[in-house]
Amino acid sequence: VSAVLNTPILVVDDFKTTIKIVHTLLKQLGFTQMDDAASGAEALQKLRSGTFGLVISDWNMQPMTGIELVRAMRADPALNATPVIMITAEAKPENVSTARSAGADGYIVKPFNAGSLKEKLTSVLGAF
Amino acid sequence: MASAVGAVALAAELERLKRVIDTLVVEAARCADVSPLAEAARCVWRTSEEIARLSPGGLATGRLPLVNDELEAIRRDTGDAISRIVDAADRLLALDFSHPETAAAAVTEEAIGILEACCVGDITNQRVTKAAGILEVVRDRVRLFAEACGDTAPESETAADVATREGLLFGPEAEAVEQAEIDRRFVRRD
């Protein structure tokens, strides 16, 4: 079993169903350590008190949006290297540019499927 | 003698008062031409009649809150249904197929549960129809009110209005970038 599959992943979304779908897909792909947060603020708290190898985050949440979370992580030396994949319905060119300049490592547009999630996970974490 | 002088002065004063009164009468007659004000008053009265007939209070406290209630119910019902379907999918994915008969029975049960959850489509459709009906009533009344006010010119849309309308129409996908293009943008950073 690839070590990548043991990567602790934090899924951040204010819509519980999306969290559940992402968890289910991750589980199907073989990942074993998943946690979740309902906002950027909650995610940041969990990131600072635990160890995560990847964050998968929505954009529109309160308090603290996904993009604010990415910025906060990039400004924090302890979290600066943790990769972030955005999963969002925001798909305008300026949104993509904003996410890219904020420091996101991948960007998936909703609706998405297991294939596109696996592709992004592979590009960010390596083959598994 | 003194009374004669007083009488002359009084007569002069009376004459002066008479001229003042005449002037006031002329001014009063001029002011009596109040047709523009009367027309404005009639317009206000007509409008107030129209407003009363449109029952704005009823719209604000009765019908419009119903639209809000229906939309809230749609959001709630849809969320519940999605949760039920996702839960069923979770259970299906976790099924143990080493006992085919048991698994088959479970699949049937879960499939029925999913179909039941999908009934939300029918309920949602009814709620949408109800909300749309209320909004039609509101639209018609507002139109009547606008006509009563003499505001019959079609609304002109600004560029910002058009952008907002089209953005709402197409939702988050307006001006969407394809996933492949997004991937290219992220790869270019590396």
Interface residues (C-beta under 8 A of the other chain):
Chain A: K16 T17 K20 I21 T24 K27 Q28 A89 E90 A91 K92 P93 V96 S97 R100 A104 D105 G106 Y107 I108 V109 K110 S116
Chain B: G79 I82 S83 V86 A89 D90 L93 G171 P172 E173 A174 E175 A176 V177 Q179 I182 D183 R185 F186 R189
